[in-house]
C-alpha cells in the first residue's frame, strides 16, 4: 500500500477537531510506504507550500512507491512453493 500525503494529525484537527488520526494497523505497516513531501502542509507540520501536495508524480516518489510495491510482490512470490504442472 502506498500513501501519498497522508494527512497529519495537526491537519486533521484543523479540518475537524473530532477526526481520528489515520493509523496503519500492525498487519499492514510492513506492507506500507508512507510518502510525504517535506513542504506538503497536509502531511508535514512544517510544510507551507500548498503546491507540494500535488508534486508526488513529479518528484520521483510515485516511482519509489511502485518499486516498493513490486519488491513486496516479488518477495511474496519467492516465498510460495513451486507448483508443478501436468501430472
C-alpha positions as CSV (number, residue, x, y, z in Angstrom):
1,X,0.0,0.0,0.0
2,X,1.3,3.4,-0.9
3,X,0.2,6.6,0.9
4,X,1.0,9.9,-0.6
5,X,0.5,13.0,1.6
6,X,-1.4,11.2,4.3
7,X,-3.0,13.9,6.5
8,X,-1.1,14.6,9.7
9,X,-3.0,14.7,13.0
10,X,-2.5,18.5,13.0
11,X,-4.0,18.9,9.6
12,X,-6.9,16.6,10.5
13,X,-7.6,18.6,13.7
14,X,-7.6,21.8,11.7
15,X,-10.2,20.4,9.4
16,X,-12.3,18.6,12.0
17,X,-11.4,18.7,15.7
18,X,-13.1,15.2,16.2
19,X,-11.3,13.5,13.3
20,X,-9.4,10.4,14.5
21,X,-5.8,10.0,13.5
22,X,-5.0,8.0,10.4
23,X,-3.1,5.0,11.5
24,X,-1.9,2.0,9.6
25,X,-2.5,-1.2,11.6
26,X,0.2,-3.6,12.5
27,X,-0.8,-6.1,9.8
28,X,-0.3,-3.6,7.1
29,X,2.5,-1.5,8.4
30,X,5.3,-3.7,6.9
31,X,3.5,-3.6,3.6
32,X,3.1,0.2,3.5
33,X,5.2,3.1,2.3
34,X,4.2,6.5,3.6
35,X,5.4,9.3,1.3
36,X,5.4,12.9,2.4
37,X,7.0,15.8,0.6
38,X,8.6,17.9,3.4
39,X,6.9,21.1,2.1
40,X,3.4,19.5,1.9
41,X,1.2,21.1,4.5
42,X,-1.2,18.2,4.5
43,X,1.3,15.6,5.8
44,X,4.1,17.7,7.2
45,X,3.7,20.0,10.2
46,X,6.5,22.2,8.8
47,X,5.0,22.3,5.3
48,X,4.0,25.6,3.8
49,X,3.8,25.0,0.1
50,X,0.2,24.1,-1.0
51,X,1.5,23.1,-4.4
52,X,3.8,20.4,-2.8
53,X,0.7,18.2,-2.2
54,X,0.5,17.7,-6.0
55,X,4.2,17.1,-6.5
56,X,4.3,13.4,-5.9
57,X,4.2,12.4,-9.5
58,X,6.9,14.8,-10.5
59,X,9.5,14.3,-7.7
60,X,10.0,10.5,-8.1
61,X,8.0,9.4,-5.1
62,X,5.5,7.5,-7.2
63,X,8.3,5.6,-8.8
64,X,9.8,4.9,-5.4
65,X,6.4,3.6,-4.2
66,X,6.0,1.4,-7.3
67,X,9.4,-0.1,-6.7
68,X,8.4,-0.7,-3.0
69,X,5.2,-2.5,-4.1
70,X,7.0,-4.5,-6.8
71,X,9.6,-5.6,-4.3
72,X,6.8,-6.8,-2.0
73,X,5.1,-8.8,-4.8
74,X,8.4,-10.4,-5.8
75,X,9.2,-11.3,-2.2
76,X,5.7,-12.8,-1.7
77,X,6.0,-14.8,-4.9
78,X,9.5,-16.1,-3.9
79,X,8.1,-17.4,-0.7
80,X,5.5,-19.6,-2.4
81,X,6.1,-23.2,-3.0
82,X,6.7,-24.2,-6.7
83,X,3.7,-25.6,-8.4
84,X,4.2,-28.4,-10.8
85,X,2.2,-28.5,-14.0
86,X,1.0,-31.7,-15.5
87,X,0.6,-34.9,-13.7
